[in-house]
Amino acid sequence: MRRGFFSLLEKFKPKSKFVRSAGILVGGTAGSQLMLVIAAPLLTRLYSPESFGVLAVYASLLSLFAVVASLRYELAIPISENEDEASSLVILSLIIVCATSVLALLLVISVGDSLLGALNILQLSKYLWLLPIGVFCIGAYQVFNNYSIREKNFSRIANAKLQQAFAVLCIQFAGYKFGVASLILGQIIGQSAGSLSLGKVALSRINRKEQSVSKLFNVAARYKRFPIYSTWAALFNTFGGQLPALLFATFFSVQAAGFYSLAYRVLALPITVLGASIGSVFLADVADAYRDGTLRGKFDIVHRKLAQMAMPFALILMIAGERVFPLIFGDQWRVAGHFAQWMAPWLYFVFVTSPMSSSFEAMGRHSEQLIFQATLFTVRASSIVLGAIFGGLEVAIIAFSLGSAMCWAGFLMRSYSNLQADLKSSVVPTIQALAWGLLCTAPLIFSKLKATSTPVFVGLLGVTLIFCSLRLYFVMKAAAAK
C-alpha cells in the first residue's frame, strides 16, 4: 500500500526538486494527519474535555523538555559540512537526550507533585512518571529525523509519520476505557514508532567506530551557538506556545485547557501537514541558498505560496468556527470553536513564517531569534495573566491570540529586512491572499450575515470548502510547475 502511494507521487512528480521533496513529506504527513482527523470526532466522543485537558498539560510539560532534549544540537546535523561531523553530532545529541531524560526523572521524583499542586493540576499526578519516557522518545526522534533531513530521505520521514499516527490511534481507541492514561501512552508509543523507524537506518550509516571524546567536544564547541542561542529561543517559543494549556488549567479549569488543546490541534493541522514539511525541505537547502545568494528569492516564493494556501482556511475558522466545531466534534466542544475563531489569525502568521525561520540560523542571526522568542513569550504570558485577572477566559484567549499574531507579523517583516527587502514585499502576499480568501469564503460570509439555518449553513460550508480546495489545487499546481 505504501509502495503504491509513493509510486503515485512519482508519477505526478513536479519539475522542481524543492517542491518534489516537499510533496513527499506533505504526502506522508497528510496521510498521518488524515488518520488523526478522521479519528478526532470519534475520540472527542470517547474522551471528555477534561481528559484532553490532562493530555494537554502533559504535552505542554513534555514539549518544554523536548525542545532542550539535545540542546538543539540536532539542528546542526542537516547543515554540518561532512559525514564524519554529522555522525559526531548524532552521537553527541543522543548522549544529551539520555542525560535530559534522567534529569526529567529526577525532577519528577523530587518536585513533581509539588509543581502540579502549585499549578492546581493534580489530575496529572499519577501519570507524571511517563514524562521521562516521553522525553527520551521524542528527543531520539528529533535527532534521527534531522539526520534523515540531511540525507534528503524524505520518503523515510513520511513513512515514519504514518507509523506514528497508526500507533497513536491503535492505543487510544483500544484503551479508551482507561481514560487519559491511554491518550498519554498513545502519544509516547507513537513517538517510539518513529524513533525506531528512522533510528535503525541512521545508526547503521553513521561512523560510530571513528568517534572519540575529543571529536564530540570539538563539534560541541563548533556548534555552541545552538545551545547558547537556539535552545533559549526555542524554549521561549515552546513555553509561550504551551503556556496557555498550563495557565488555563491553573486559572480556570482542566476543561478549559482541553478546549484550547482541541482548537490548537485543529488550527495547527496545516502547520503540521504543509508548514513543517516545507520547513524541513527549506532547512535542507537554506545553507546552500544563502551561500549562493538565492535565499531571498526562495524565501519570497515560499512565503507567497504559503499565504495563498493558508488564508482561505483561516477565514473559514474566523467566520464560522463556533458552528463548525459542534458539528464535527460534538456540542460539548462549542467553546473550542469560539477559541478557534480568535486563534486563527495567530496560526496563519505562524504557518507562513515559521517554515522559513531557519534563514536566521543560516545568516548567523541566532541572537535575533532569541530576542523575538523572548518578546513573544512576554507578550503571551502577560496577556493571559492580565486577561484572566481583569476579564476572564474569553478576554484571556483574545489577548493571547492577537498579541501572538502581531509578534509573528513583526517577525515576518524582520525576516524580509534581513534579506534587504522592503516592507512592501512582506505585506503584499498577505493582501493578495486575503483577496482570494474572501472570494473563496463568500458563501460562508453570506451564511454569517443572514444567520442561516444549520442545513443551509452546512451546504454553504461545503461549497466554500470546494472553492478553497480548488484554490489550493491551483496554487500547488503552479508551484509544482516551477
N, C-alpha and C positions, 0 to 999 in steps of 0.2 A: 504493500500500500504506500509506504514512504517512497519507495523507488519510483512508483508511478507518479507520485506527486511532484518529485523533483525532475522527472522526465518531462512532465508537462511544463514546468517552469523553463526548462532548457529549450523546449520547442518554441516558446514565445519570448525568449530572452531578448532584452533590448541591446542596442549597439553600445551604449555607454557602459564601461566596466564598473563605474561607481554605482550607477542605477541598477546594474545587474546584481552586484554584490548586495546592495540594499534590498533588492527584490527577494533574494534568497532568504535573508534574515527576516524581512517582513512576512514572507510566506510561512516560515516556521513559527514566528512569534504570533502571527494572526491565527494560525491553526491552534496554537496552545490557548490563546485568549478566547478564541471562538468556543472552545470546550468550556472554559470558565464562565463565559457569558451565557451560554445555553443552560449551564447548571445553576447560575445565580438565582433565577426566580424559584427554583426548587429548594435551594439551600436557605433562602430567606424565609421559606415556609416551614423548614425543618428546625431552624435555629432562631432564637429570639434576638431582638436588637441588643439585649444585654449580653448575650453570648458573643455577638460580633463586637460589642464594645470591649469585652475582656480580651478578645483576639487582637483588637486594635491597640490596646495598651501593651500587650506582649510584643506585637510587631514594632511598636514605637521603641521600646527598650532594646529589642534586637537590632533595629536599624542603627541605633546610636553606637552599639558595639561593632556592628558590621562595617560601618564606614571607616573605622580605625583598626579593623581586624588585622591588616597587614601594613598599617601606617601609610597607606596609599602607594606603597612601592609597586603594587600590581599594575598601576597606571603607567609605570616606566617600561614595562615589558614590551608593549607594541612599538615603542619608539627607540628601544635600545639598538645600538649600532651593529651588533653581530650576535651570532647564535650563542657563543660562549657567555657573553654578558647577559643575554636573555635567560640562559639556564641558571646563572647565579642569582638573578632577580627572582626567578620562580622558587628556588630553594630558600632564599632569604625570606621571601614573603610567606612561605608555608611555615617556617620556623616562628615568625612573628605571629601568625594566625594561631598556632598552638599556644604560644605564651599568652595571647589575648584571651583565649578560651579558658585557660587556667585562672587568669585574673578575674574573669567573669564568674567562675565558680566560687572563688574566694569571696567576692563581693556578695554573691547570693547568700552564702553561708553566714557571713558576718553582719551585713546590714540590709539584707533583702526584705525581711518582714517590717523592719523599722521604716524603710523607704516607702513601702506600699501603705503602711499606716499613715505616714505623713501626707501621702497623696490621696488618701481616702479611697484606695482601690484594693481592699483586702480580698476581693473575689479572685484575684490572680495568685494569691499566696501559695496555694497547693500545686500550682503549675510552674512556679518560678524556677524550679530545678531544671526545667527543659531549656532555659536560656543559654547556658554554656554549650549545650549540644547544638543549638541553632547557630550560635556564633561560629563554631568550628565549621559547620556545613556550608554556611553562606560565605564565610571567608575563603574556604578552599575553592568554592565555585567561582568566586571573583578572580582568583589567581589563574585557574585553568581557563576561564573564559577569555581573559586578556591574552593568554598565550595563544589561544585559537585565533584571536583577532590578529595577532602578529603574523601567524601562519596564513592568514586570509582564508581560513577554512570555515566559511560562514555556514555551509550546509551542516557541518557538525554542531555548530552552535544552535542552529534552527532545530535540529533533531533533539538536542538536549532539552530545549524548551518544551517540545511536545511531550517528552518523557516526564518532565516536571509536572506539567498540567495534569497528565493522566494519573500520576501517583497521588497528587493532591486530592483529586476528586474521588479516587477509589477509597482513600482513608476517610474522607469527610462524609461520604454517603454511607459507607459500611458501618461507621461508628457513630451515627447521629444520635443514638440512644445515650451515648456517654457525654453528650453536650460539648462544652467548649474544649475539653481535652482532645477531641477528635479534630477540631478546627486547627489547634496548635500542632498536633502531631502530623496532620496532613501537610502543613507548611514545611515542617522540618524534613519529612521524608521526601517531599518534592525537591527540596534543595539537595538532598543527598543523591537523588537520582541524577541530577545534572552534574554534580561533582564527580561521581563515578564514571559517567559517560565521557566527559571531557578530560578527566584526570588520567585515565588509562592511557590515552594517546599521548598526552603531554609528558607524562613521566617516562614513557618509552622513547621519547625523542631528545629530551634534554641531556646534556653531558654531565651526568652525575659523578662519574669517576674522576673527572678532571677538576672538580671543585675543591676548594680549600677554604679554611677560615680566613686567610688573608684576602682571597678573591671576594668573599662575601663582605668583608669590611670595606674593600675598595669600591664595590658597586653601591654599598650603603652610603659611603661618603660622596660618591659622584652624583648620586640622585637624592641627596639630602634635602633638596628643595621640596620634594614631595611630602615627607613627614613634617617639614618646618612650615610650609605654606598650604599645600593642598589638603593635608589632614585637617587642619583647623578650619579651612574654608568649607570642606565637605561636612565637617562636624557641625558647623554653624548652619549649613544648608539643611542637613538631615534633622537636626534638633528643631529648626524652625518648621520643617515640614511635618514632623511627628508631634510637635508641641501641642497642636490642637486636641488630638485624642487624649493626651495626658491632662491638659488643662480643663477640657470639657468634662472629663471624668472627675476631676478634683473639685471644680467649682459648681458643677451641675449634677451629672449622674453618669454612670457607665453606659446607660442607654443613649445619652446624648453623644457619647463617643462612638457608639455604634452607628448612629445616624450619619455622623461626619465620615466615618470609615466607609460606609457604602457609597455616599456621594463622591468621596475622593476616588474610590475604586473605579466607579463608572467614568468619571471625568479623566482619570489618569490612563484609561484604556488606550486612547490614541497615542499617548506619550509612550506607553509600553510597546504597542504594536509598531508604530511608524517612527516616532521620535527617537526612541532608544536604539532601534535598528539602524536608522540613518546616522545617528550619532556615533555608533560603533564603526561604521564604514568611514565616516568623516575622520574619526580618530586614527584609523589605519593610514589615511592619506595626508593628514594635516601637516606633518613634519616635512614631507617632500614638497607639498604645495607652498609652504612658507619659504622653503629654500629656493624654489624656482620662480617665486614671485606670482603665483597664480591663486594665492589664498583668497584675495579679495573677491575675485570673480566667482570662485567656487562658493564662498560664503553667501554672496548675493543671490546666486541661483538657488541654493538650498533654502534660504530664507523665504524667497518668493513662493516656491513650491509648497513649503510647509504652511505658509499663511493661507494659501488657497485651499489646502486640504482641511485645515482645522476650523476656519471661520464659520462655515455653514453649520457644522455640528455643534459648535459653541453657541451659536444663536438659537438652535433648537432648544437647548437646555435653558438658556436665559429666558426664552419666551414661554416654555411650557414644562419646565422641569417638575413643577408641583403636580401636574396632571399625568405626566409620563410615568413617574416612579410608582404610584399606587397601582397603575395598570399592569406594570411588569412585575413588581416585587411584592405586592400586597398592600392593602390600605394602611397597615401599621407603619409603613415606610414613607408616608406622605411628607413628614418633616425632612427626611433626607433629600427629597426632591426640591423642597424650598431651599435647603442648603446649597444644592447644586446650581440653582439659578444665580446665586451670588458668587459662587466659586468659579463659574465658567470663564469670566474674563481673565482671572489669575492663571488658570490652567492653560488658556490659549497662549498667553505670553511665555509660559514655561515650555509649551510644545514647540513654539517657533524659535526659541532662544537657546534652551539648554543643549540641544544636539551639537551646536557649534561652539559651546563654551571651551572645548579643548583648544581652540585657537589661542586663548590666553596662555596656555601652557607652552604651545609651540613658539610663541613670541617671548617667552620668559617672563610673563606678567603675572606671576603667582601672587604677588602682594596685592594686586588689584582685585583678584578673585576673593582673597581673604577679606579685604575691606568691604566688598559687595556683600558677601555672605554674613559678615558681622552686622552690617546695616540692616539686611533683610531680617536677620534673627531679632534684632532690637525692635524693628517695626512690628513684626508678628507678635512677639511676646507682649509688648506694651499695648497693642491694640486689643488683644484678647483679654488681658487682665483688666484694663480700664473699661472695656465694653462689658465685661462680666460684673464689675463693681457698680457701674453707673447706669447700665442699660439692659442687662440681661442677655440671654442666649442669642437672640436674633441680632442685637447690636454687636455682639462679640464676633459673630460669623461675618457680618457685613464689613466691619472694620478690618478684620483679619484678611479677608479676600481682596478688598480694594487696595489696602496697603501693600499686599504682596504683588498685585498686578502692577502697581506703579513702580515698585522696585525692579521688577523684571523688565518693564518697558525701558526704564533708565539703563539697565544693563545692556539691552539690545542696542541702544543708541551709543553707549560707550564702546561696544564691540565694533561698530562701524567707524567710530572716531579713531580707534587704534589702527584701523586699516586705511586711514587717510581718506575716508569717505565723508560726504557732507550729511547733515541732518535729514535732508530730503530722502536720501537713499534708504534710511531706516523707517521712514514714515509711509512712503508711497505704497509699498507692498501691503501694508495693513489696510490702507484706504481702499485699494483695489480689491482686496479680499472681502472687505466689508460690503462693497457694492455688489459683488457677485453673491455673497452670502444672503443679502436682503432679497435679491431676486429669487434665490433658491428656496427661501423660507417664506415667501409671500403667502402661500396658502395657510401656513400656521399663524402668521401675523393676522390674517383675516379672521381666523378662528378665535384668536385672543381678543380682537376688537369687538367681535359680535357675540362673545360668550356663548359659543355653540354647545349643543348637547354632546354627550360622550360619543355616541355613534358617529356624528358628523365630525367631531374632533379626531377620532381615530382615522376616519377616511382622509381628512386633510393632512394628518400627520403622515400617513402612508404616501400621499402624493409628494409631500415635502421631502421625505426620505428618498424617493425615486429621483427627484430633481438633484438632491445633494449627492447621491451616488453617481449620477451621470456626470455631474461636475467633477467629482473626484476621479472618475474614469478618464475623462479628457485631460485633466491635469497630469495624471500619471502617464498617460499615453504620450503627451508632449514631452515629459521628462525622459521617457524611455527612448524617444526618437533622437535625442541629442547624444 
